[in-house]
Amino acid sequence: MAIENEKTNFYSVGRVKEAHGLRGELYVKLRSKRADWLEQIENVFLAKSEQGMEIKKFHLEKAKVHKEGLILKLKEISDRTQAEQCKGQFMLIPSSLLLTSDEKNYYFYEIQGFKVIDSKLGEVGVIKNFGSNGAQDLILVEGRFGEVDIPYIDEFIDKVDFKKREILMNLPEGLVELNVN
């Protein structure tokens, strides 16, 4: 799950999956298909957890899109052995680079705290976190049903209203009750 680190205003955008090649490059699998922030960064931050434990700053020499992520060359990492030591670490970037005003394309952290309102049930609750079940993205909603994992897919979303901080959904009957934690 990607969450914002409140102390440092970083956001986890991916995780180092493996070393790539012999010159210390890293393959980072991204959490999103979008990396429009890539051209704006000069530094990359790696941490042992998404919450930003033990953050280390690296200077970005080169980055290229590869498969479901990026190949990064960082100035401070010069060989495969050093790169392998980064495996499993989270890539963080300043959350200010993720702001968008486009209501069709947005990052999950931008809708954290939004109310979820179903067309039949009314208010379900407030988005507290995000996850995945492997097949689809999930929003963790806390409210009158307790904690509920709701698939966040286009078929269920009627409208995302940034002004009202609400997401209007049309959920299948029984889905909320079935997914209560």
Secondary structure by P-SEA (a helix, b strand, c coil): cccccccccccccccccccccccbbbbbbbccccccccccccbbbbbccccccbbbbbbbccccccccbbbbbbcccccaaaaaaaccbbbbcccccccccccccccccccccbbbbbccccccccccbbbbcccbbbbbccccccbbbbcccccccccccccccbbbbbccccccccccc
